[in-house]
């Protein structure tokens, strides 16, 4: 069974604002692996995520570039897996296909923190 995703936001800043990235806890290679991941913003249409290979497994990773306006958003990630079996001599362990969704994650984007400049002319 696929476990519920635990979210973290990674904010990348390199002088220019880059869209934050949402990641779920990695899925270890020894268990059921996701084959796809998507997320929704405020219950909207699913947006594809990538599955990044990390040490010992896969980590669902979602670029939040689609969030373009300051506000508070509810994000939910859903991962899916295929059915499969692992055979060993005289035994097999099988899992069914399925999906699992995270608990809602509250994300607040404040927008620019730089105040608007007030202009004046100096004599």
Beta strands, then each sheet from edge to edge (+ up, - down):
strand 1: 7-10
strand 2: 21-24
strand 3: 27-28
strand 4: 36-41
strand 5: 47-48
strand 6: 50-54
strand 7: 57-63
strand 8: 71-81
strand 9: 84-88
strand 10: 91-95
strand 11: 98-101
strand 12: 105-109
sheet 1: 1+ 2- 7+ 3-
sheet 2: 1+ 2- 7+ 6-
sheet 3: 5+ 4- 8+ 11-
sheet 4: 5+ 4- 8+ 12-
sheet 5: 9+ 10-
end
